[in-house]
Amino acid sequence: MPYVASPSYCEDARARSANLAQCLAPARRFLDETSNASEAEKIEMLVSSAAVAGWDEDEVRQALQPESETPGAVLTRNIQETATIGLVPTSANTP
């Protein structure tokens, strides 16, 4: 089971959401790098670990839903997933 950090004290819902994302990110990376489990199994492991750490199960599930991502987060993720090896910028083709 991956380690998920406990929540920091946050009165603001936006700050709590950001804190949750910060705590889930390393656990998610760990699972992606080390586990052969399905996506659904990884989500269940993250929810279980976060619940043990003191997070509310519903807020964790919501944070793990792709629909809850902001457009900027989706764009950033898509840019990071785009392969760049072997691509040559057009300016490099001019003598």
C-alpha positions as CSV (number, residue, x, y, z in Angstrom):
1,M,0.0,0.0,0.0
2,P,1.4,3.4,-1.0
3,Y,2.1,6.1,1.7
4,V,-0.2,9.1,1.5
5,A,0.6,12.0,3.9
6,S,-2.0,13.2,6.4
7,P,-3.8,16.5,5.7
8,S,-2.5,19.8,6.9
9,Y,-5.0,22.0,8.8
10,C,-6.8,24.0,6.1
11,E,-9.9,26.1,6.6
12,D,-10.2,27.0,2.9
13,A,-11.6,24.2,0.7
14,R,-9.3,25.2,-2.2
15,A,-6.2,25.0,0.1
16,R,-7.4,21.6,1.3
17,S,-7.9,20.4,-2.2
18,A,-4.4,21.6,-3.2
19,N,-2.9,19.9,-0.1
20,L,-4.7,16.6,-1.1
21,A,-3.3,16.8,-4.6
22,Q,0.2,17.4,-3.2
23,C,-0.1,14.4,-0.9
24,L,-1.5,12.1,-3.6
25,A,1.0,12.9,-6.3
26,P,4.0,11.0,-4.8
27,A,1.8,8.0,-4.0
28,R,0.4,7.9,-7.5
29,R,3.9,8.1,-9.1
30,F,5.0,5.3,-6.8
31,L,2.1,3.1,-7.9
32,D,2.6,4.0,-11.6
33,E,6.3,3.1,-11.4
34,T,6.1,-0.1,-9.3
35,S,2.7,-1.7,-9.7
36,N,1.2,-3.8,-12.4
37,A,-2.3,-3.3,-11.0
38,S,-5.2,-2.0,-13.1
39,E,-6.2,1.7,-12.9
40,A,-9.2,0.8,-10.8
41,E,-7.0,-1.2,-8.4
42,K,-4.5,1.7,-8.1
43,I,-7.4,4.1,-7.3
44,E,-8.7,1.8,-4.6
45,M,-5.1,1.5,-3.1
46,L,-4.8,5.3,-3.1
47,V,-8.2,5.8,-1.5
48,S,-7.5,3.2,1.2
49,S,-4.1,4.8,2.0
50,A,-5.5,8.3,2.0
51,A,-8.4,7.3,4.3
52,V,-6.0,5.7,6.8
53,A,-4.0,9.0,6.7
54,G,-7.1,11.0,7.7
55,W,-8.5,12.1,4.3
56,D,-12.2,11.8,3.6
57,E,-12.9,9.0,1.1
58,D,-15.3,11.1,-1.0
59,E,-12.8,14.0,-1.5
60,V,-10.0,11.5,-2.4
61,R,-12.3,9.8,-5.1
62,Q,-13.2,13.2,-6.4
63,A,-9.6,14.3,-6.6
64,L,-8.7,11.1,-8.5
65,Q,-11.4,11.6,-11.1
66,P,-10.1,12.8,-14.5
67,E,-13.2,15.1,-14.8
68,S,-12.1,17.0,-11.7
69,E,-8.9,18.1,-13.4
70,T,-8.6,21.7,-14.4
71,P,-8.0,22.4,-18.1
72,G,-4.5,23.7,-17.2
73,A,-3.7,20.4,-15.5
74,V,-4.9,18.4,-18.4
75,L,-2.9,20.6,-20.8
76,T,0.2,20.2,-18.7
77,R,-0.1,16.5,-18.5
78,N,-0.7,16.2,-22.2
79,I,2.4,18.3,-22.9
80,Q,4.5,16.1,-20.6
81,E,3.2,12.9,-22.3
82,T,4.1,14.1,-25.8
83,A,7.1,12.5,-27.2
84,T,9.9,14.8,-28.2
85,I,12.8,12.5,-29.0
86,G,13.6,12.7,-32.7
87,L,11.7,15.8,-33.4
88,V,13.7,18.6,-34.9
89,P,12.4,22.2,-34.7
90,T,11.7,23.8,-38.1
91,S,14.3,26.5,-37.4
92,A,17.0,23.8,-37.3
93,N,16.3,22.9,-41.0
94,T,17.4,26.3,-42.3
95,P,21.1,26.8,-43.2
